[in-house]
């Protein structure tokens, strides 16, 4: 993993003052709780599609801001049919649970300076020391089962995700579709990510698509209201049309009683 070119080191970041905010406290409590099985029980009520269960075919997990969303969207775009994926809990407990069940696990890793910087920019109420501490704990808890997981760096995911899926298939004997890492495919991934941000009403549908509960065609139908009306109107028109009489030579013979 190539270290990013930044002016400060991780050790220097740790020395930055901690901001005592409610968001920072909540972050510290939640990231510690995510190490325990009880967090999965809680998450089944809050985010039922994201939690590993008997239907899960793949788990994608990582510390926040480590290409989690890119990986889940790109993965589903590559599959001929929806694949049930548990993801985005950012919980070591989810990784451990998947390993116990024998479910393929893809763990994404980003350099701490990049991941933590991105996190505190997104959530200014979280202090850098708290974010660094959570980063360290996440990877320390995952380390004991790392040999049972497929590991991919942030750069591998964002530069050649097809190779990541290929390595996943080789490790687990799966046959997941490979992502074609072209500029058009990458643009489609970001389009879908941005679409959810622009259209909060699509949040549930997008979450269901990422988790492999609905197909891409179903998501498209829900995403574009005019297209949905057009599909329904065409269906009604077809049902209202007079039945067509086929030429004699094309008519099927009546089956004997």
N, C-alpha and C positions, 0 to 999 in steps of 0.2 A: 504494500500500500504506500503510495508516494505521499510524503508529507506535504501539506499545502504551504505555499510561500506566504507567510504572514509575519508581521513584525514582532509578535510576542510568542512565548513558548507556553505550553500547557501549565508548567510550574508557575509562571508569572500570572496566568489567568486565575489560578487557585487563590492567589494572594489578593485578588480584587475584593472589595468589601461586599458582604452579603446584604441584600435589601430584605428587611423583614416585612413581607407583605402577606396578605391572606392567600394570594395565588401561589406564592413561594411555599407556604406551609402546606397547602393542599397538594402541591406537586411532590414535596418530600414524603408526605404520608402515602400518597397513591403509588409512587414508584417503589416504596418499600413494601407496600401491601401486594403489589403485582408479583412479588417473589413467592407468594403462598397460594395454595390451592383454593382457598376461600375466595380469592379475587376472581377466579373463573366462575364460581357460583354467582357472585355479584354481577359479573359481566353478562351472564346469560339472561339476566333481567334487563340490563341496560343496552347491550349490543348482542342479541342472540345469534345473529348471522356470523359474527366475527369469532365465536368461540368454538374450539375443537369439540367434535362429538362423533357419534358413530357413522355419520354420513361424510365426514371430512376426508378428502382425497389428498390434500396438500396443506401445509402450514407455512406461511411466509411471515416471519417476525424479525424485528430489529428495534433498536433504540429509535426514538422519533427523529425525523429529518434525515433518514438514511435511505431514501428512494423506495420507501414502502409503497406509496401510492403508484409510482411509476411501474414498479414490479407487478403489482396486482392487476392493474389495468392492461399492461402489455401482455401479461400472461393470458388473461381471458380473451384478449383480441386474437391470440394465436391459436385458440382451441376451436376445433370444429363443432364442439358441443360444450355447454357449461360444465365447469369442473368445480366441485365444492371446495372452497378455499377458506381457511380460518386465518385471520390477518388483523393487523392494526391494533392489537391489544398492547403492544410494547411490553409484554410481560414474560419474564423468564419462566413463570409457572406454565404458560401455554406451550413453550418449547419442551419443557420436561414432560408435560402430559402427552404431547404428540409422540415423543420418543417412547414412552411407556406403552402406547397403543400401537407402535410400529408404523406410524404414519410418516410419509416423507416430510422433511422439514428443510426449508430454505431460510438460513439466517443471513441477513444483510449487515455488513459492517462498514461504517464510515469513520474517517479519522476524527478523533475527539474534538480537535479544534474546529473543524468544519461543522460537525453535527451540533456541538454545543452552541457555537456562534449562531447558526441558523435557528436553533430552538429559542434562544433568548431574544433574537430579533423578532420572531413570531409572537413570543409571549414575554413582553418586557417585564412583567411582574415576577418572573422566575430569575433568580440570581445566578450568576455564572458558577459560583462554588456549588450551589445546589444541583445545577445541571451536570457539572462534571462528576459530582458524587454519584448521581443517578446513572450516568454513563458507565462509570467504573463498576457499580454494583450489578448492572444489567449483564455486562460481559463476564464478570466474575461468577455469576450464578449460571450462566449458560456454559461456561468453560468445562465443567465436569461431563457434559453430554455432547461436547463439540464433535467428537469422533463419530457420533451417530447422526450428525447433521451435514447438509451441504452448505458450505460457507461461500459467500460471494461478496466482493467489495463493492462499494458505491460506484467506483469507476467501471467495474465489469458490468454492472447492471445498466448503467446509463450509456455505455459505449458499445456493448455487444451482448445484449440480453439473450440472444439466441444461443450463444455458447454456454451461458449459465444454465438454460433449460436442458441443453444437450448433456451437460455434466450431471444434472439432476437425474435425467433418464438413465444414464449409465450407472449411476450409483444405486438407484432403487429398482431398476428394471421396468420403469414406467415408459409410457409412449406419449408423453405430452407433446403438443404441437410446438414447433420452434418459432420464435419471434424473428421475423425478417427485419433486421435493424437498418432499414432504409430511412431516408429523410422524411418520406411520405408517412411511413408507419409511426415514426417518432412524433410527427406533427399530429397524427390522429390520437395518439395517447394523450398529448398535452391538450388537444381540443376537448377530449372527454373530461379531463381533469378540470379545465377551465369552465366547462359547461355546468358542472355541479356548483362551482363557485358563483356563477352568474345566475343560475336558476335554483334557488333553495328548494323549490317545490319538487325538484327531481331527486332530492337527497335520498329518499327511501329506494327509489328505483335504481339509482346508481349504486347504492350500497348492495342491493340485491344482485345486481349484475357483477360487481366485483367479487361477491361471495359465491357466484356460480349458481344462483337460485333462478335467475331468468336469463334468457338468451339475448344476444345483441339485437335481434329483430324486435323482441318485446320492448327493449329499452328504447329503440328508435321510435316505436309506435307511441310510447308514453312521452317521449321527449318532444315530439313535434305534433302539437294539437291539430293544425290544419291537415297534416298527412293522415292522422287518425280519422278525421271526419271524412276525408276523401276515400279512405279504405272502406269505411262503413257505408258511404253513399254508393260506391261501386257495387258493394255486396247487395244492397237493397235493390239497385237497378237490375242486377243479374237475376235476383229472385222474382222480380216483377215481369221480366221478359216472357213473351209467349214461348212455349216449348217449341224447339226446332224439330221438324220432321226430317229424318235422315233419308237420303235416296235409298231405293229398294235394295241395291246391291250392298249397302253398308249396314242394313238392319240385321240385328242378330236373330237367328232362328229361335222360335219359341221352343222352350224345353218341354219334353214330354212330361205329363203329370205322373 
